[in-house]
Amino acid sequence: MDIYEAVRERTSIRAYKADPVEEDKLERILDATRLAPSGKNGQPWTFIVVRDEEIRKKLVPACKGQEFVGQAPVVVVACGHEEMAYKKMGGYWNSLPLDIGIAIEHLMLAAVSEGLGTCWIGAFFEEQVREILGVPEGVKIVALTPVGYPAGEKIHRPRKSLDEIIMHEKWED
Ligand SMILES: Cc1cc2nc3c(=O)[nH]c(=O)nc-3n(C[C@H](O)[C@H](O)[C@H](O)COP(=O)(O)O)c2cc1C
């Protein structure tokens, strides 16, 4: 699968089969995650791979009741180290969420090319996830994603057209 096909095929998957994810596939997608770029190559991340069913089920209420988080056989939790991130992006902000966002997108596109589904989870209670996984204070929990085989039809959701989002040479009024 080439990159364009992976980009087109990726959609948020909110229903998963119980089939386990093969360890070699998981290792390949985690390695694609590892290779993501980051501000000043800070690599300000740690990824917790949760396979244990009991822990996955505990994550459901921490993710505001999103049941499919417990349904997928694997959940990856992206943790961020602010002190390792580039602090002055654009002169005024911190690269941590971008760094982690790029890494998660690597994971998601690699997952698609392995026939697996994912879904970015940004709606969660950080303190609850921290407690369940024993994440130390000071380490941010930025995002989670289930990883598993999609159940049911994929839904391709609409996007704005290029005309709506591209300007040429200068800001166009
Ligand atoms: C930062 C961020 C947070 C998100 N949080 C959630 C979430 O908590 N639950 C969920 O089901 N989808 C979540 N999504 C997925 C978006 O709803 C989804 O990407 C968007 O509707 C476009 O659909 P698509 O991914 O299928 O193309 C999130 C996406 C992003 C980028």
The ligand as a Gaussian input file, in Angstrom:
#p B3LYP/6-31G(d) Opt

LIG

0 1
 C       -7.193000      15.657000      18.543000
 C       -8.263000      14.652000      18.185000
 C       -9.076000      14.143000      19.173000
 C      -10.053000      13.200000      18.862000
 N      -10.770000      12.610000      19.865000
 C      -11.676000      11.650000      19.565000
 C      -12.343000      10.931000      20.595000
 O      -12.139000      11.133000      21.786000
 N      -13.226000       9.979000      20.226000
 C      -13.464000       9.664000      18.923000
 O      -14.276000       8.767000      18.660000
 N      -12.830000      10.319000      17.913000
 C      -11.939000      11.282000      18.205000
 N      -11.238000      11.891000      17.201000
 C      -11.458000      11.492000      15.802000
 C      -12.165000      12.579000      14.975000
 O      -13.497000      12.694000      15.394000
 C      -12.047000      12.189000      13.504000
 O      -10.693000      12.140000      13.127000
 C      -12.785000      13.153000      12.572000
 O      -14.167000      13.145000      12.851000
 C      -12.587000      12.788000      11.100000
 O      -12.984000      11.464000      10.873000
 P      -11.977000      10.373000      10.293000
 O      -10.841000      10.222000      11.290000
 O      -12.785000       9.106000      10.208000
 O      -11.496000      10.834000       8.977000
 C      -10.250000      12.820000      17.509000
 C       -9.397000      13.325000      16.530000
 C       -8.412000      14.199000      16.856000
 C       -7.461000      14.659000      15.778000

